[in-house]
């Protein structure tokens, strides 16, 4: 049985909601590869290396986690080359599902051997989005309940650097 899953996203920044979905995926799959996606429509706050660092740092403390973080291209092709059984996507609300459903059908067309698995985060993270976290943190709000302390430090550092420029 194939037990590898891919969890793609921009993860800018990686939130507790992302971690919750990753931990749920690890109860189903033996190994999860987090693939840092590039999205031409989005300008990220953190570089690929910074996002990789934050995810690797956070997942190192997850007991028994078998997680790898990579930077990828076309998801369906990466899934094929890695022999992945599934693509894991977190779904917080109906709006997310509509988009993710469309993407899953496209990925199935590109690679019929991979299945998309939708996982819902804990209810306390259903309204948490990276874009909201960035906005609240930029304006000096407390986001400590929604991100790992390491990510909180990276957010503070990033916004301090921007203010100094």
C-alpha positions as CSV (number, residue, x, y, z in Angstrom):
1,X,0.0,0.0,0.0
2,X,1.3,3.5,-0.9
3,X,1.5,5.6,2.2
4,X,3.1,8.8,1.0
5,X,1.1,12.0,0.9
6,X,1.9,15.5,-0.4
7,X,0.7,18.6,1.5
8,X,1.1,21.6,-0.9
9,X,0.7,25.2,-0.1
10,X,2.4,28.6,0.1
11,X,2.4,28.4,3.9
12,X,3.2,32.2,4.3
13,X,3.4,31.8,7.2
14,X,2.8,28.3,8.5
15,X,0.0,28.5,11.0
16,X,-1.3,26.3,13.8
17,X,-4.1,25.4,11.4
18,X,-1.6,24.1,8.8
19,X,0.1,22.2,11.6
20,X,-3.2,20.7,12.7
21,X,-3.9,19.4,9.2
22,X,-0.4,18.1,8.9
23,X,-0.7,16.2,12.2
24,X,-4.0,14.7,11.0
25,X,-2.4,13.6,7.7
26,X,0.3,11.9,9.7
27,X,-2.3,9.7,11.4
28,X,-3.3,8.4,8.0
29,X,-0.1,8.4,6.0
30,X,3.3,7.0,6.9
31,X,5.1,10.0,5.4
32,X,4.0,13.5,4.3
33,X,6.0,15.7,2.0
34,X,5.2,19.4,2.5
35,X,5.6,21.0,-0.9
36,X,6.1,24.8,-0.9
37,X,4.1,26.0,-3.8
38,X,4.8,29.0,-6.0
39,X,1.8,31.0,-7.0
40,X,2.3,33.7,-9.5
41,X,-0.7,35.6,-8.1
42,X,0.7,35.8,-4.6
43,X,3.6,37.8,-3.4
44,X,4.9,36.1,-0.3
45,X,6.2,37.8,2.8
46,X,8.7,35.0,3.5
47,X,11.1,33.5,1.0
48,X,11.0,29.8,0.1
49,X,14.0,29.2,2.4
50,X,12.4,31.1,5.3
51,X,9.2,29.1,4.9
52,X,11.1,25.8,4.6
53,X,13.0,26.7,7.8
54,X,9.9,27.5,9.8
55,X,8.2,24.3,8.8
56,X,11.2,22.1,9.4
57,X,11.7,23.8,12.8
58,X,8.1,23.3,13.9
59,X,7.8,19.7,12.6
60,X,11.0,18.7,14.3
61,X,9.1,18.9,17.6
62,X,6.2,16.8,16.4
63,X,6.6,13.4,18.0
64,X,7.1,10.7,15.4
65,X,6.7,13.1,12.5
66,X,7.9,11.7,9.2
67,X,7.9,15.0,7.3
68,X,10.0,16.4,4.5
69,X,9.8,19.9,3.1
70,X,10.5,20.5,-0.6
71,X,10.0,23.3,-3.1
72,X,8.1,21.9,-6.1
73,X,6.8,22.6,-9.6
74,X,3.7,21.0,-11.1
75,X,2.0,19.2,-8.3
76,X,0.5,16.3,-10.3
77,X,3.9,15.5,-11.9
78,X,5.7,15.7,-8.5
79,X,3.1,13.3,-7.1
80,X,3.7,10.9,-9.9
81,X,7.5,11.0,-9.6
82,X,7.4,10.6,-5.8
83,X,4.9,7.7,-6.0
84,X,2.4,9.6,-3.7
85,X,-0.9,8.1,-3.0
86,X,-2.6,11.4,-2.1
87,X,-2.5,15.1,-2.1
88,X,-3.7,16.5,1.3
89,X,-5.6,19.8,1.3
90,X,-7.0,21.6,4.3
91,X,-10.5,22.9,3.9
92,X,-11.8,25.5,6.4
93,X,-15.1,26.6,4.7
94,X,-17.3,26.0,1.7
95,X,-15.4,28.6,-0.3
96,X,-12.2,26.7,0.2
97,X,-13.9,23.5,-0.9
98,X,-15.2,24.9,-4.2
99,X,-11.6,25.9,-5.2
100,X,-10.0,22.8,-3.9
101,X,-12.6,20.6,-5.6
102,X,-11.8,22.2,-8.9
103,X,-8.0,21.8,-8.3
104,X,-8.5,18.1,-7.3
105,X,-10.3,17.4,-10.6
106,X,-7.5,19.0,-12.6
107,X,-4.9,17.1,-10.6
108,X,-6.9,13.9,-11.2
109,X,-6.9,14.6,-15.0
110,X,-3.1,15.2,-14.9
111,X,-2.4,12.2,-12.7
112,X,-5.2,9.7,-12.3
113,X,-3.2,7.7,-9.8
114,X,-3.3,10.3,-7.1
115,X,-6.3,11.0,-4.9
116,X,-7.0,14.3,-3.1
117,X,-7.9,14.0,0.5
118,X,-9.6,16.9,2.2
119,X,-9.0,17.4,5.9
120,X,-10.7,19.9,8.1
121,X,-8.7,21.6,10.9
122,X,-9.8,21.8,14.4
123,X,-12.7,24.2,14.7
124,X,-10.6,26.8,16.5
125,X,-8.6,27.3,13.3
126,X,-11.4,27.4,10.8
127,X,-11.2,31.2,10.5
128,X,-7.4,31.4,10.5
129,X,-5.8,32.2,7.2
130,X,-2.1,33.1,6.6
131,X,-3.2,36.4,4.9
132,X,-5.2,37.4,8.0
133,X,-2.3,36.4,10.3
134,X,0.1,38.6,8.2
135,X,-2.3,41.5,8.3
136,X,-3.0,41.3,12.1
137,X,0.7,40.9,12.9
138,X,1.7,43.8,10.6
139,X,-0.7,46.0,12.5
140,X,0.7,44.9,15.9
141,X,-2.1,42.5,16.9
142,X,-1.5,39.4,18.9
143,X,-1.4,36.3,16.7
144,X,0.3,34.1,19.3
145,X,-2.6,31.7,19.6
146,X,-2.5,31.0,15.8
147,X,1.2,30.4,15.1
148,X,4.0,28.5,16.7
149,X,6.3,30.8,18.8
150,X,9.1,30.3,16.2
151,X,6.8,31.7,13.5
152,X,5.7,34.5,15.8
153,X,9.4,35.5,16.2
154,X,9.9,35.4,12.4
155,X,6.9,37.6,11.8
156,X,8.1,40.2,14.3
157,X,11.6,40.2,12.8
158,X,10.2,40.5,9.3
159,X,8.0,43.5,10.1
160,X,10.8,45.2,12.1
161,X,13.1,44.8,9.1
162,X,10.4,46.3,6.8
163,X,9.9,49.3,9.2
164,X,13.6,50.0,9.2
165,X,13.8,50.2,5.4
